[in-house]
């Protein structure tokens, strides 16, 4: 059973930075892609950033230029560096990874880590 464990959330002032980590219990190179999602209170979960197996990255428009997704294959860990944080970035951040095989997609999720941006 694949496990994803997030860490690094917390309380930060507007303009501050945090780095989230997502540690996988298996080789992250087995995944087609890994993602960071977030869910703010009263809102739907949204995709924030993606890193594919080949290393390509993409971002939701509101975080472009502020957030950076990366990974350490040797450590089986994905990261989200968040800079210039805004109150609207407050949310529970979830790590997601998926793999495809035989026409089916299997998703794995972490339990989430809370990021609160407030003065």
Phi and psi in degrees as GROMACS dihedral restraints (atoms count N, CA, C in turn):
[ dihedral_restraints ]
;  ai    aj    ak    al  type     phi  dphi    fc
    3     4     5     6     1   -74.8    20    10
    4     5     6     7     1   134.9    20    10
    6     7     8     9     1  -121.9    20    10
    7     8     9    10     1   139.2    20    10
    9    10    11    12     1  -121.4    20    10
   10    11    12    13     1   129.6    20    10
   12    13    14    15     1  -127.1    20    10
   13    14    15    16     1   117.8    20    10
   15    16    17    18     1   -88.9    20    10
   16    17    18    19     1   154.2    20    10
   18    19    20    21     1  -155.7    20    10
   19    20    21    22     1   166.3    20    10
   21    22    23    24     1   105.8    20    10
   22    23    24    25     1    -5.3    20    10
   24    25    26    27     1   -71.9    20    10
   25    26    27    28     1   170.9    20    10
   27    28    29    30     1   162.3    20    10
   28    29    30    31     1  -167.5    20    10
   30    31    32    33     1   -97.6    20    10
   31    32    33    34     1   130.7    20    10
   33    34    35    36     1  -141.8    20    10
   34    35    36    37     1   149.3    20    10
   36    37    38    39     1   -78.5    20    10
   37    38    39    40     1   154.9    20    10
   39    40    41    42     1   -54.5    20    10
   40    41    42    43     1   137.3    20    10
   42    43    44    45     1    90.4    20    10
   43    44    45    46     1    -9.3    20    10
   45    46    47    48     1   -83.0    20    10
   46    47    48    49     1  -175.5    20    10
   48    49    50    51     1  -131.8    20    10
   49    50    51    52     1   153.0    20    10
   51    52    53    54     1  -145.6    20    10
   52    53    54    55     1   152.5    20    10
   54    55    56    57     1  -122.0    20    10
   55    56    57    58     1   119.6    20    10
   57    58    59    60     1   -91.8    20    10
   58    59    60    61     1   147.5    20    10
   60    61    62    63     1  -124.3    20    10
   61    62    63    64     1   149.7    20    10
   63    64    65    66     1  -134.2    20    10
   64    65    66    67     1   108.0    20    10
   66    67    68    69     1   -95.7    20    10
   67    68    69    70     1   129.1    20    10
   69    70    71    72     1  -102.3    20    10
   70    71    72    73     1   150.2    20    10
   72    73    74    75     1   -87.3    20    10
   73    74    75    76     1     2.1    20    10
   75    76    77    78     1  -141.1    20    10
   76    77    78    79     1   174.2    20    10
   78    79    80    81     1   -63.5    20    10
   79    80    81    82     1   126.1    20    10
   81    82    83    84     1   -72.4    20    10
   82    83    84    85     1   -12.8    20    10
   84    85    86    87     1   -73.4    20    10
   85    86    87    88     1    -7.5    20    10
   87    88    89    90     1   -80.8    20    10
   88    89    90    91     1   -12.4    20    10
   90    91    92    93     1   -90.5    20    10
   91    92    93    94     1   146.3    20    10
   93    94    95    96     1   -70.1    20    10
   94    95    96    97     1   -35.4    20    10
   96    97    98    99     1  -162.6    20    10
   97    98    99   100     1   160.9    20    10
   99   100   101   102     1  -127.0    20    10
  100   101   102   103     1   146.6    20    10
  102   103   104   105     1  -135.3    20    10
  103   104   105   106     1   155.3    20    10
  105   106   107   108     1  -111.6    20    10
  106   107   108   109     1   127.7    20    10
  108   109   110   111     1  -114.2    20    10
  109   110   111   112     1   163.7    20    10
  111   112   113   114     1  -143.6    20    10
  112   113   114   115     1   153.7    20    10
  114   115   116   117     1  -137.4    20    10
  115   116   117   118     1   114.6    20    10
  117   118   119   120     1   -87.0    20    10
  118   119   120   121     1   158.1    20    10
  120   121   122   123     1   -55.6    20    10
  121   122   123   124     1   128.4    20    10
  123   124   125   126     1    76.8    20    10
  124   125   126   127     1     5.7    20    10
  126   127   128   129     1  -121.2    20    10
  127   128   129   130     1   164.9    20    10
  129   130   131   132     1   -78.9    20    10
  130   131   132   133     1   157.2    20    10
  132   133   134   135     1   -67.9    20    10
  133   134   135   136     1   136.1    20    10
  135   136   137   138     1  -128.2    20    10
  136   137   138   139     1   149.3    20    10
  138   139   140   141     1   -78.0    20    10
  139   140   141   142     1   128.8    20    10
  141   142   143   144     1  -102.6    20    10
  142   143   144   145     1   -47.6    20    10
  144   145   146   147     1  -155.8    20    10
  145   146   147   148     1   151.7    20    10
  147   148   149   150     1  -134.4    20    10
  148   149   150   151     1   142.3    20    10
  150   151   152   153     1  -130.3    20    10
  151   152   153   154     1   124.7    20    10
  153   154   155   156     1   -87.2    20    10
  154   155   156   157     1   174.5    20    10
  156   157   158   159     1   -59.4    20    10
  157   158   159   160     1   -34.7    20    10
  159   160   161   162     1   -81.1    20    10
  160   161   162   163     1    -8.3    20    10
  162   163   164   165     1    99.5    20    10
  163   164   165   166     1     0.7    20    10
  165   166   167   168     1   -67.6    20    10
  166   167   168   169     1   145.4    20    10
  168   169   170   171     1  -125.6    20    10
  169   170   171   172     1   154.3    20    10
  171   172   173   174     1  -149.7    20    10
  172   173   174   175     1   156.5    20    10
  174   175   176   177     1  -138.6    20    10
  175   176   177   178     1   150.5    20    10
  177   178   179   180     1   -68.5    20    10
  178   179   180   181     1   145.4    20    10
  180   181   182   183     1   -55.3    20    10
  181   182   183   184     1   -39.3    20    10
  183   184   185   186     1   -70.8    20    10
  184   185   186   187     1   -13.6    20    10
  186   187   188   189     1  -111.1    20    10
  187   188   189   190     1    -3.8    20    10
  189   190   191   192     1   -59.1    20    10
  190   191   192   193     1   133.8    20    10
  192   193   194   195     1    85.4    20    10
  193   194   195   196     1   -12.0    20    10
  195   196   197   198     1  -113.6    20    10
  196   197   198   199     1   -35.8    20    10
  198   199   200   201     1  -107.7    20    10
  199   200   201   202     1   147.3    20    10
  201   202   203   204     1  -134.4    20    10
  202   203   204   205     1   124.5    20    10
  204   205   206   207     1   -96.8    20    10
  205   206   207   208     1   140.6    20    10
  207   208   209   210     1  -154.2    20    10
  208   209   210   211     1   176.5    20    10
  210   211   212   213     1  -151.7    20    10
  211   212   213   214     1   157.5    20    10
  213   214   215   216     1  -122.1    20    10
  214   215   216   217     1   102.9    20    10
  216   217   218   219     1   -62.7    20    10
  217   218   219   220     1   -36.8    20    10
  219   220   221   222     1   -67.2    20    10
  220   221   222   223     1   -32.1    20    10
  222   223   224   225     1   -94.4    20    10
  223   224   225   226     1    -2.6    20    10
  225   226   227   228     1    52.7    20    10
  226   227   228   229     1    45.3    20    10
  228   229   230   231     1  -133.7    20    10
  229   230   231   232     1   139.0    20    10
  231   232   233   234     1  -110.6    20    10
  232   233   234   235     1   150.0    20    10
  234   235   236   237     1  -127.8    20    10
  235   236   237   238     1   158.6    20    10
  237   238   239   240     1  -135.7    20    10
  238   239   240   241     1   106.8    20    10
  240   241   242   243     1   -86.5    20    10
  241   242   243   244     1   122.0    20    10
  243   244   245   246     1  -117.1    20    10
  244   245   246   247     1   116.4    20    10
  246   247   248   249     1  -116.0    20    10
  247   248   249   250     1   164.7    20    10
  249   250   251   252     1    48.7    20    10
  250   251   252   253     1    49.0    20    10
  252   253   254   255     1   -66.3    20    10
  253   254   255   256     1   145.4    20    10
  255   256   257   258     1  -120.7    20    10
  256   257   258   259     1   156.7    20    10
  258   259   260   261     1   -54.9    20    10
  259   260   261   262     1   -32.7    20    10
  261   262   263   264     1   -73.3    20    10
  262   263   264   265     1    -4.6    20    10
  264   265   266   267     1   -83.2    20    10
  265   266   267   268     1    -6.8    20    10
  267   268   269   270     1   -61.3    20    10
  268   269   270   271     1   125.0    20    10
  270   271   272   273     1  -178.4    20    10
  271   272   273   274     1   168.9    20    10
  273   274   275   276     1   -88.1    20    10
  274   275   276   277     1   126.5    20    10
  276   277   278   279     1  -101.4    20    10
  277   278   279   280     1   129.8    20    10
  279   280   281   282     1  -116.9    20    10
  280   281   282   283     1   139.0    20    10
  282   283   284   285     1   -90.5    20    10
  283   284   285   286     1   137.0    20    10
  285   286   287   288     1  -135.0    20    10
  286   287   288   289     1   144.1    20    10
  288   289   290   291     1  -140.9    20    10
  289   290   291   292     1   147.1    20    10
  291   292   293   294     1  -140.1    20    10
  292   293   294   295     1   155.7    20    10
  294   295   296   297     1  -134.5    20    10
  295   296   297   298     1   149.6    20    10
  297   298   299   300     1  -118.0    20    10
  298   299   300   301     1   138.0    20    10
  300   301   302   303     1  -161.1    20    10
  301   302   303   304     1   137.1    20    10
  303   304   305   306     1    53.4    20    10
  304   305   306   307     1    38.3    20    10
  306   307   308   309     1    79.8    20    10
  307   308   309   310     1    -1.0    20    10
  309   310   311   312     1  -113.3    20    10
  310   311   312   313     1   149.5    20    10
  312   313   314   315     1  -112.8    20    10
  313   314   315   316     1   133.6    20    10
  315   316   317   318     1  -116.4    20    10
  316   317   318   319     1   123.8    20    10
  318   319   320   321     1  -104.4    20    10
  319   320   321   322     1   143.3    20    10
  321   322   323   324     1  -123.6    20    10
  322   323   324   325     1   142.6    20    10
  324   325   326   327     1  -131.2    20    10
  325   326   327   328     1   145.3    20    10
  327   328   329   330     1   -85.7    20    10
  328   329   330   331     1   177.4    20    10
  330   331   332   333     1   -88.4    20    10
  331   332   333   334     1   -10.9    20    10
  333   334   335   336     1    99.7    20    10
  334   335   336   337     1   154.1    20    10
  336   337   338   339     1  -135.7    20    10
  337   338   339   340     1   135.6    20    10
  339   340   341   342     1   -86.0    20    10
  340   341   342   343     1   129.4    20    10
  342   343   344   345     1  -115.1    20    10
  343   344   345   346     1   123.6    20    10
  345   346   347   348     1  -120.9    20    10
  346   347   348   349     1   121.4    20    10
  348   349   350   351     1  -110.4    20    10
  349   350   351   352     1   110.6    20    10
  351   352   353   354     1  -160.3    20    10
  352   353   354   355     1   147.9    20    10
